[in-house]
Amino acid sequence: MASWSFPRELGCKDTGLHEIPVEEELEPGLEGYSDSGSEFHDLPAPELPPGVSKAIVAPAPAGSILKRPEEGDEVVVRCSGTWLDRASPFLPRPLLEDEGGLTRFTVGQGQVIRGLEVGILTMRLGETAKFRLSAEFSADPSSLPGSADLAGSRSFPEAGSTSRGQVLDLPGFRLAAAARLPGKAIVLVLEVSFVDWISRCDLFEDGSAIKSLLRRGDDKRKPVLGQVCLVSASLRLLAADDNHNSNSNNSNSNSNNSHNSNNNDNNSSNNNSNNNNTTNSADSGAAGSCWEVEALEHGIASSTLLGPAPVFAPGGERGPGQGLSWRLLDKVLLSMRRGEKAAVDCTEEVLLDGAPANLLSTDPFLSEKGSQHSSSRWLLELELQEFLETSDISFERDASVTMRSLRCRDSWPKCQDAGRCSLNAKSVTDSDGNVHVEDATLHFVLGSGEVCDELEAVAAAMQIGERAEVFCRHSVCEPKLGLEGKGLKFRFQVLGYEPGPWEQAKGDEAKLQALLARKEKGIEVLRAGRHRLAAYHFNRTHELLGYVDDFHGVQGGEDRKAKVAELKKACLLNRALCLLKDDRFKAVLKACDLVLDEEPRNMKALFRRAQAHLGLEDCFNALRDTRAVLQLEPGSSDARRLLAEVTSRQRALDISSKDLFVKMCDGLGKLPHPLDVD
């Protein structure tokens, strides 16, 4: 497609226009989200046909979603247009003045001029562009060949209105009369601002379930199979003869159904149940609320649905789908992002496929009505509130401290080592349900040893503003909360956070000094006997040193490079020492191997690796490393003591092995002479 730019006569500055096509880049931080059709993946814009050209006046704002509209989506735009008489090239003539009105239309339904339908498919939300349309693309749909009315009065719903019968004249829509003036070749210049849109998706590609996006999610992640999601849901019955209209009205149903049902007071009946978080009501008119649930825990493609009884009874009978999961709910959730709200217009057959058998039986009226109208359609509204993920956050990764996130977003910053954290304990209960602490807030510096190791691990794993449920399997002793017990369950929220020296450091030299200070703090924690916390300290410092890499072509760069290498080595050796005291021998081997890869004759790394091999009863490798230490420093008393210990241990293992082999041979018995065998 040939690119073009508007002439100066149109009042557009050259610097304010970007020629099309342009090679667009992913927004910062979104490079990893490349799933096809994603809001966070920049798919190529469709090519414009001959007769339609585009110039961007104002690009979409930074952070805007990258996905573009598709056919079937409902969009909201603001338009203004001028037409050009090619007999007088590029002399603009005012056509209709834009009064600032917004117009809503469905893409691909022929409700607007063809050029606008083609152009909107290339735009992003928040973008403003000018389209240069030939007469073929600027004609009013009602004036195309076969239409009886040349001027064609059409009705367009006003944005936000509850009625779909209001007339709104959109500039540039009724151009057919002007475009067919004798001897005139009309070119329309249409400026379009993309204000809003409602994305629609045919979930099963057969029209049985149409999903409409009511509110975009505030996170990038989508759930995966097996993940437990926390959702709010509501279900209502649509009129059997209003199936097609419901597809175009989902955007308004969320806010207007309650008002519409109130207009039918003579035909409405409301049934309120005493079930927790559940509301059941019926309407004998076109639509009515069946049930609403505020907090439903649903495992995608799992055999258990958890939530308020009796709508979702665990282990209850399933519907006619014979499946282990609610097929429709699984399909919708897999297409949603955290924080997203959507409405699904579906058939009763799809709704009940794999659903709990008592889904509609909670209201006999609705159950009977649904069975009488097999063609009835239902509107299921869902909000994906959270992913209920459980993770091991203990320093040793031994599941001694596990966390279940209740409220989190990937964009929220994470608490960092040496930052000051305000951690609120909403509640602390034991296995018997006894409450020990309520609404207590701790203020401490991460990694400083001011609180117990379990709370240090919690703060290091949480994000600012996050709410989580934490279970500690081992004994917890925290004097600041007056706690000492085993098997405690916490509910935490990070209320505030002040960045530490590392996060405030500007430049590599400042970062290096901040990490040197953290290394010294780790040594203090180690001397205080907090081996697990100290090991985490040194490991985190080693990781952050990987970001100090400004060496080449910088004054003092080689000296800084040597300091970084020395500090990395010290952190690994100190971490190995902490892990030895905690009997985590395999982790010691990994830390020492990293040092020996860079410095094969490092005596401390060889000595500590020998200790780790001995702890794993690998006397052969322990003896090899101990002899290597004695070759480097023959007078080392520590190495001689270790050599004696390794030798003694090897003898004990040899004696044990000898007895084992003797017993094995005795168990075989005496074999017959080969000549005695037939």
C-alpha positions in Angstrom: 0.0 0.0 0.0 1.4 3.4 -1.0 1.9 5.8 1.8 0.7 9.4 1.6 0.5 12.6 3.7 -2.1 15.4 3.6 -1.2 18.6 1.9 -0.7 21.8 3.9 -4.0 23.2 2.6 -5.8 20.8 4.9 -4.3 22.5 7.9 -2.2 19.5 9.0 1.4 20.0 10.0 3.9 17.6 8.5 5.4 16.9 11.9 2.1 15.9 13.3 1.5 13.1 10.7 3.0 9.7 10.4 2.9 8.0 7.1 1.2 4.7 6.8 2.4 2.0 6.7 4.8 2.4 9.7 6.8 -0.3 11.5 5.3 -0.1 15.0 7.1 -1.4 18.2 5.8 -3.1 21.2 5.2 -1.0 24.2 8.0 -1.2 26.9 7.6 -4.2 29.1 5.2 -6.0 26.8 7.7 -7.9 24.6 7.0 -11.2 26.3 3.3 -11.2 25.7 3.1 -12.5 22.2 0.0 -14.7 22.2 -1.9 -14.4 19.0 -4.7 -11.9 19.1 -3.6 -10.6 22.5 -4.2 -7.1 23.6 -0.4 -6.9 24.4 0.9 -8.2 21.1 1.3 -5.8 18.1 -0.2 -7.7 15.2 0.2 -6.1 11.8 -2.6 -3.7 10.8 -4.7 -4.9 7.9 -3.9 -3.4 4.5 -6.2 -0.7 3.2 -7.7 -1.2 -0.2 -7.1 1.1 -3.1 -9.2 4.2 -2.7 -8.5 4.5 1.0 -5.4 6.1 2.5 -4.6 6.9 6.1 -2.4 9.4 8.0 -2.1 9.3 11.8 -2.8 12.7 13.4 -2.3 11.6 17.0 -1.1 8.0 17.8 -2.6 5.9 20.5 -1.3 7.0 24.0 1.5 5.1 25.6 0.3 2.0 27.5 -2.8 1.6 25.3 -3.8 -1.9 24.3 -2.2 -3.0 21.0 -5.1 -5.0 19.7 -7.3 -3.5 16.9 -11.1 -4.0 16.4 -12.5 -6.8 14.4 -15.7 -7.4 12.6 -18.6 -7.8 15.0 -17.0 -5.5 17.6 -19.0 -2.4 18.7 -17.0 0.8 18.5 -17.5 4.4 19.6 -15.9 7.2 17.4 -16.0 10.9 16.9 -15.9 12.0 13.3 -15.6 15.2 11.2 -15.3 15.4 7.4 -14.5 17.6 4.4 -14.7 16.8 0.7 -12.3 17.7 -2.1 -13.3 18.6 -5.6 -10.7 17.1 -7.9 -11.5 19.7 -10.5 -9.9 22.1 -8.0 -7.2 20.0 -6.5 -6.9 19.9 -2.7 -9.2 22.9 -2.2 -11.1 21.9 1.0 -14.8 22.7 1.2 -16.6 22.4 4.5 -19.1 19.6 4.3 -20.6 19.2 7.8 -19.4 20.6 11.1 -18.7 18.1 13.9 -20.8 19.0 16.9 -18.7 16.8 19.2 -21.2 13.9 19.2 -20.2 10.3 19.7 -21.5 7.6 17.5 -21.6 3.9 18.2 -21.8 1.2 15.4 -21.0 -2.4 14.9 -18.2 -3.1 12.5 -19.2 -5.1 9.4 -22.9 -4.5 9.7 -23.1 -1.8 7.0 -24.3 0.8 9.4 -21.7 3.4 8.3 -19.9 4.3 5.1 -17.6 1.6 3.9 -14.4 3.7 4.2 -15.0 4.1 8.0 -15.6 0.4 8.5 -12.4 -0.4 6.6 -10.4 2.4 8.4 -11.4 1.6 11.9 -9.9 -1.9 11.6 -6.5 -0.3 11.4 -6.8 1.9 14.4 -6.0 1.5 18.1 -7.9 2.8 21.1 -7.2 6.5 21.6 -5.8 7.1 18.1 -6.9 9.9 15.8 -6.4 9.6 12.1 -7.4 11.1 8.8 -8.7 8.9 6.0 -8.8 10.0 2.3 -11.7 8.1 0.8 -12.7 7.8 -2.9 -16.4 8.1 -3.9 -16.7 4.3 -3.7 -15.8 4.3 0.0 -17.5 7.5 1.0 -21.1 6.7 -0.2 -23.8 6.3 2.3 -24.7 2.5 2.7 -28.4 3.3 1.9 -27.4 5.0 -1.4 -25.5 2.1 -2.9 -27.0 0.4 -6.0 -30.2 -1.4 -5.1 -31.2 1.2 -2.4 -34.5 3.0 -3.1 -33.5 6.1 -1.0 -30.6 8.0 -2.4 -30.1 10.3 0.7 -31.1 7.5 3.1 -32.0 8.6 6.5 -30.4 6.2 9.0 -30.6 5.9 12.8 -27.5 5.6 15.0 -27.6 5.1 18.7 -26.0 7.8 20.8 -23.2 6.6 23.0 -24.4 5.8 26.5 -28.1 5.9 25.6 -30.4 3.1 26.7 -32.6 3.5 23.7 -31.5 2.3 20.3 -34.0 4.4 18.3 -32.4 7.9 18.7 -31.3 9.5 15.5 -27.8 10.9 15.4 -26.5 12.5 12.2 -22.8 11.6 11.9 -20.8 14.0 9.7 -19.7 12.2 6.5 -22.4 9.5 6.6 -24.9 11.0 4.2 -22.7 12.1 1.3 -24.3 10.3 -1.6 -26.2 13.3 -3.0 -23.1 15.5 -3.0 -20.9 12.7 -4.4 -23.1 12.2 -7.4 -23.2 15.9 -8.6 -22.8 16.0 -12.3 -19.2 16.3 -13.5 -17.8 16.1 -10.0 -15.4 13.5 -8.6 -15.7 13.7 -4.9 -12.9 12.7 -2.4 -13.9 12.7 1.3 -11.3 13.5 4.0 -12.7 12.0 7.2 -11.0 12.6 10.6 -11.8 9.8 13.1 -11.0 9.7 16.8 -11.3 6.2 18.3 -13.0 6.7 21.6 -14.1 3.3 22.9 -15.0 -0.2 21.8 -16.6 -3.4 23.0 -14.8 -6.5 21.8 -16.9 -9.5 21.0 -15.8 -13.1 20.5 -17.7 -16.2 19.4 -16.3 -18.7 21.9 -17.2 -21.9 20.1 -17.4 -20.4 16.6 -21.0 -21.5 16.2 -22.9 -18.6 17.7 -23.9 -20.6 20.8 -21.9 -18.4 23.1 -21.0 -14.8 22.3 -18.7 -13.0 24.7 -18.8 -9.2 25.1 -16.1 -7.3 26.9 -17.6 -5.0 29.5 -14.4 -3.8 31.2 -10.8 -4.5 30.3 -8.6 -6.2 32.8 -5.9 -4.2 34.6 -3.4 -7.0 34.3 -1.6 -8.9 31.5 -2.0 -12.4 32.6 -4.6 -15.0 31.6 -5.4 -18.1 33.6 -4.2 -21.5 32.5 -5.5 -25.0 32.8 -5.7 -26.3 36.4 -5.5 -22.8 37.9 -8.0 -21.8 40.6 -9.8 -18.5 39.8 -11.8 -16.2 42.1 -14.8 -14.8 40.1 -18.0 -13.1 40.7 -20.9 -14.2 38.5 -24.6 -13.5 37.8 -27.0 -15.3 35.4 -30.3 -14.1 34.0 -32.7 -15.3 31.4 -33.2 -13.4 28.2 -36.4 -13.3 26.2 -36.6 -16.2 23.7 -37.5 -13.9 20.8 -34.8 -11.4 21.6 -31.8 -13.6 21.0 -30.3 -11.5 18.2 -30.9 -8.2 20.0 -29.2 -9.5 23.1 -25.9 -9.8 21.1 -25.9 -6.1 20.5 -27.2 -5.0 23.9 -24.7 -6.8 26.2 -22.8 -3.6 26.7 -25.9 -1.9 28.2 -27.4 -4.9 30.0 -25.0 -4.7 32.9 -26.2 -1.3 33.9 -29.7 -1.1 32.5 -31.4 -4.5 33.0 -32.4 -3.6 36.6 -34.0 -0.4 35.4 -35.8 -2.1 32.5 -37.2 -4.8 34.8 -38.6 -2.2 37.2 -40.8 -0.9 34.4 -42.7 -4.2 34.5 -43.9 -4.1 38.1 -47.1 -6.1 37.3 -45.1 -9.0 35.9 -42.1 -9.2 38.2 -41.6 -11.4 41.2 -38.5 -11.4 43.4 -37.4 -14.3 45.5 -34.6 -13.7 48.0 -32.9 -16.7 49.6 -30.9 -16.8 52.8 -27.9 -18.4 51.2 -24.6 -16.6 51.8 -23.5 -14.3 48.9 -26.3 -15.7 46.7 -29.4 -13.9 45.4 -32.1 -15.5 43.4 -34.9 -13.7 41.6 -37.2 -14.2 38.6 -38.9 -12.0 36.1 -41.7 -13.2 33.9 -40.9 -10.5 31.4 -38.0 -10.4 28.9 -35.2 -10.7 31.4 -34.7 -11.5 35.0 -31.9 -12.3 37.5 -31.5 -16.0 38.3 -28.6 -15.9 40.8 -25.6 -13.8 41.7 -22.5 -14.9 43.6 -19.9 -12.5 44.8 -17.0 -15.0 45.4 -16.8 -18.2 43.5 -13.6 -20.3 43.5 -13.4 -22.3 40.3 -10.6 -24.6 39.2 -10.4 -24.6 35.4 -10.9 -28.0 33.9 -11.0 -29.5 37.4 -13.6 -31.8 38.8 -14.5 -29.6 41.8 -16.4 -26.4 42.0 -16.1 -24.6 45.3 -18.4 -21.8 46.3 -21.5 -20.8 48.3 -24.0 -23.6 48.7 -26.4 -24.8 47.3 -25.6 -23.4 43.8 -22.1 -25.0 43.6 -22.1 -28.0 46.0 -18.7 -29.8 45.9 -19.1 -33.3 44.5 -22.6 -32.6 43.3 -24.1 -34.1 40.1 -23.2 -32.6 36.8 -25.4 -31.5 34.0 -26.1 -33.1 30.7 -22.6 -32.5 29.4 -21.2 -35.5 31.4 -18.0 -33.5 31.7 -15.8 -33.0 34.8 -15.9 -29.2 34.5 -18.3 -26.5 33.5 -17.4 -26.2 29.9 -18.7 -22.6 29.3 -17.1 -21.2 32.5 -13.7 -22.8 31.6 -13.9 -21.4 28.1 -14.7 -17.9 29.2 -12.1 -17.7 31.9 -9.3 -18.9 29.6 -10.1 -15.9 27.4 -10.1 -13.3 30.2 -7.5 -11.3 32.0 -7.2 -10.6 35.7 -9.6 -7.7 36.5 -11.7 -8.2 33.3 -15.5 -8.1 33.3 -17.4 -9.8 30.5 -20.9 -10.9 29.5 -21.7 -14.1 27.6 -25.0 -14.5 25.6 -25.4 -18.3 25.3 -27.9 -21.0 24.6 -29.3 -23.1 27.4 -27.6 -26.2 26.1 -24.2 -24.6 26.2 -24.9 -23.1 29.7 -25.8 -26.5 31.2 -23.0 -28.4 29.6 -21.0 -29.7 32.6 -22.6 -27.2 35.0 -23.9 -28.2 38.4 -27.2 -30.1 38.2 -28.8 -27.6 40.6 -27.8 -24.5 38.7 -31.3 -23.6 37.7 -33.2 -25.7 40.2 -32.6 -23.0 42.9 -35.6 -21.2 41.4 -38.4 -23.5 40.3 -40.0 -20.8 38.1 -36.8 -20.2 36.0 -36.2 -23.9 35.8 -39.7 -24.5 34.4 -39.4 -21.5 32.1 -36.1 -22.6 30.7 -37.3 -26.1 30.1 -40.4 -24.8 28.2 -38.2 -22.7 25.9 -35.3 -24.8 24.6 -34.3 -21.9 22.4 -34.0 -19.5 25.3 -30.8 -17.7 25.7 -29.1 -16.8 28.9 -26.8 -13.9 29.9 -23.9 -14.9 32.1 -21.9 -12.0 33.5 -18.4 -12.7 35.0 -15.7 -10.7 36.6 -12.3 -12.4 37.0 -11.1 -11.0 40.3 -8.0 -13.0 41.1 -5.8 -16.1 40.5 -5.6 -18.1 43.7 -2.1 -19.3 43.4 -0.2 -21.1 46.1 3.6 -20.9 46.1 6.5 -22.0 48.4 8.2 -18.8 49.6 10.5 -20.4 52.3 14.2 -19.6 52.0 14.9 -23.4 51.7 12.1 -24.1 49.3 11.0 -26.9 51.6 7.3 -25.8 51.8 7.7 -24.7 55.4 6.2 -21.4 54.5 3.5 -21.3 51.7 1.6 -18.3 50.4 -1.7 -18.0 48.6 -2.2 -14.7 46.9 -5.6 -13.2 47.3 -5.1 -9.8 45.6 -2.2 -9.0 43.3 -1.3 -7.6 39.9 1.9 -8.2 37.9 2.4 -4.4 37.4 2.6 -3.8 41.2 6.3 -3.4 42.3 7.8 -6.0 44.5 9.4 -5.4 47.9 13.2 -5.4 47.6 16.0 -6.2 50.0 17.0 -3.3 52.3 13.7 -1.5 51.6 11.5 -0.4 54.6 8.2 -2.4 54.6 4.9 -1.9 56.4 3.4 -5.3 56.8 -0.1 -5.6 58.3 -1.2 -8.8 59.9 -5.0 -8.8 59.4 -5.3 -12.0 61.5 -3.3 -14.9 62.9 -5.1 -18.1 63.7 -3.9 -21.6 64.8 -5.1 -25.0 63.6 -8.0 -24.9 66.1 -9.3 -21.6 64.7 -8.1 -19.6 67.8 -7.3 -16.0 66.9 -4.0 -14.8 68.3 -3.5 -11.5 66.5 -5.8 -9.0 64.8 -4.9 -6.0 62.7 -1.2 -5.5 63.8 1.3 -3.6 61.7 5.0 -4.2 61.6 7.5 -1.7 60.2 11.0 -3.1 59.4 13.8 -3.1 56.9 13.9 -6.2 54.8 16.9 -8.5 55.4 18.0 -6.7 58.6 16.9 -9.4 61.0 14.4 -7.2 62.8 11.7 -9.9 62.4 11.7 -13.7 62.3 12.8 -15.6 59.2 9.2 -16.5 58.3 8.1 -12.9 58.1 11.3 -11.9 56.3 10.4 -14.5 53.6 6.8 -13.2 53.4 7.8 -9.6 52.9 10.5 -10.6 50.3 7.8 -12.5 48.3 5.0 -10.0 48.3 4.2 -7.0 46.2 3.2 -3.5 47.3 -0.6 -3.6 48.0 -0.8 -7.3 47.7 -3.1 -9.3 50.1 -2.2 -12.9 50.8 -2.8 -15.9 53.1 0.3 -17.5 54.6 0.7 -20.9 56.3 3.7 -21.7 58.4 4.2 -25.4 59.0 7.1 -25.1 61.4 7.2 -23.2 64.7 7.1 -19.4 64.5 8.5 -17.1 67.2 7.9 -13.4 66.7 8.2 -11.2 69.9 6.8 -8.1 68.2 3.5 -9.9 67.7 3.7 -11.9 70.8 3.6 -15.1 68.8 5.1 -18.5 69.4 3.5 -21.6 68.0 3.3 -24.1 65.1 1.0 -24.4 62.2 -0.1 -20.8 62.2 -2.2 -19.2 59.5 -1.7 -15.5 58.6 -3.5 -13.0 56.5 -1.1 -10.3 55.4 -1.2 -7.1 53.3 1.6 -4.8 52.4 0.4 -1.3 53.4 3.5 0.7 52.5 7.0 0.5 51.3 10.1 2.8 51.1 12.7 2.0 48.5 16.2 1.0 49.9 19.6 2.3 48.9 19.8 -0.1 45.9 16.6 1.2 44.3 17.6 4.8 44.9 21.2 4.4 43.6 21.9 6.3 40.4 24.7 4.8 38.3 26.8 1.7 38.7 29.2 3.1 41.3 26.4 4.0 43.6 24.8 0.6 43.1 28.1 -1.1 43.9 28.5 0.8 47.2 24.9 -0.1 48.2 25.6 -3.8 47.6 28.8 -3.6 49.5 26.8 -2.3 52.5 24.3 -5.1 52.1 27.1 -7.7 52.1 28.4 -6.3 55.4 24.8 -6.4 56.8 24.7 -10.1 55.8 27.8 -10.8 57.8 26.2 -9.2 60.8 23.1 -11.4 60.4 25.4 -14.5 60.0 27.3 -13.7 63.2 23.9 -13.4 65.0 23.2 -17.0 64.1 20.5 -16.3 61.5 22.0 -18.7 58.9 19.0 -19.0 56.6 18.4 -15.3 56.4 22.1 -14.6 55.8 22.2 -17.2 53.0 19.3 -15.4 51.4 21.1 -12.1 51.9 24.2 -13.2 50.1 22.3 -14.9 47.3 20.2 -11.8 46.6 23.3 -9.6 46.6 25.0 -11.9 44.1 22.0 -11.7 41.8 21.9 -7.9 42.0 25.6 -7.7 41.1 24.7 -9.0 37.7 23.2 -5.6 37.0 26.4 -3.7 37.6 28.0 -4.1 34.2 29.1 -0.6 33.1 32.8 -1.5 32.5 33.9 -0.9 28.9 34.9 2.5 27.7 34.2 4.0 31.1 36.8 5.7 33.3 37.6 3.3 36.1 35.6 0.6 34.5 38.3 -2.1 34.7 38.8 -1.4 38.4 35.0 -1.6 39.0 34.9 -4.9 37.1 37.5 -6.4 39.4 35.5 -5.2 42.5 32.3 -6.7 41.2 34.1 -10.1 40.5 35.6 -10.1 44.0 32.3 -9.2 45.7 30.5 -11.9 43.7 33.1 -14.5 44.9 32.8 -13.3 48.5 29.0 -13.6 48.4 29.1 -17.1 47.0 31.7 -18.3 49.6 29.7 -16.7 52.5 26.5 -18.3 51.2 28.2 -21.7 51.1 29.3 -21.2 54.7 25.7 -20.4 55.8 24.3 -23.4 53.9 26.9 -25.7 55.6 25.6 -24.7 59.0 22.1 -25.4 57.8 23.1 -28.9 56.4 22.0 -27.9 52.8 24.9 -29.7 51.2 23.7 -29.8 47.6 23.2 -26.0 47.6 26.8 -25.7 48.9 28.1 -27.7 45.9 26.4 -25.3 43.5 27.8 -22.2 45.2 31.3 -23.6 45.3 31.2 -24.8 41.7 30.4 -21.3 40.6 33.5 -20.0 42.3 35.7 -22.8 41.1 34.6 -22.2 37.5 36.2 -18.8 37.6 39.1 -19.7 40.0 39.8 -23.4 40.1 42.5 -23.1 42.9 40.3 -21.2 45.3 41.1 -22.8 48.7 38.0 -21.8 50.5 35.7 -23.1 47.8 37.6 -26.4 47.6 37.5 -26.8 51.4 33.8 -26.1 51.7 33.0 -28.3 48.8 34.9 -31.1 50.5 32.8 -30.6 53.6 29.6 -30.8 51.5 30.8 -34.0 49.9 31.5 -35.5 53.3 28.0 -34.4 54.5 26.6 -36.4 51.5 28.9 -39.4 52.3 30.7 -38.9 49.0 34.1 -39.7 50.5 35.9 -40.1 47.2 35.2 -36.5 46.1 35.7 -35.2 49.6 39.1 -36.8 49.7 40.0 -35.4 46.3 39.1 -31.8 47.3 40.8 -32.1 50.7 44.1 -33.2 49.1 43.8 -30.3 46.6 43.6 -27.9 49.6 46.7 -29.5 51.2 48.6 -29.1 48.0 47.8 -25.4 48.0 48.5 -25.0 51.8 50.3 -28.0 53.3 50.3 -26.6 56.8 46.5 -26.1 57.0 45.4 -27.6 60.3 41.7 -27.4 59.3 42.5 -29.4 56.1 44.4 -32.1 58.1 41.6 -32.5 60.5 39.1 -32.8 57.6 41.4 -35.4 55.9 41.5 -37.5 59.0 37.7 -37.3 59.3 37.2 -38.3 55.6 39.6 -41.2 56.0 37.9 -42.4 59.1 34.5 -42.1 57.5 35.7 -44.0 54.4 37.0 -46.9 56.6 33.6 -47.1 58.4 31.9 -47.2 55.0 34.3 -49.9 53.8 33.6 -52.1 56.8 29.9 -51.6 56.4 30.1 -52.4 52.7 32.2 -55.5 53.4 29.6 -56.9 55.8 26.9 -56.2 53.3 28.7 -58.1 50.5 29.4 -61.0 52.8 25.7 -61.3 53.6 24.8 -61.1 49.9 27.3 -63.9 49.0 26.0 -66.1 51.9 22.5 -65.6 50.6 23.5 -67.1 47.3 24.6 -70.4 48.9 27.0 -72.9 47.3 26.6 -73.4 43.6 26.9 -76.9 42.1 30.0 -78.0 40.2 29.5 -77.4 36.5 30.1 -81.1 35.6 27.3 -82.1 38.0 24.8 -80.0 36.0 22.7 -81.9 33.4 
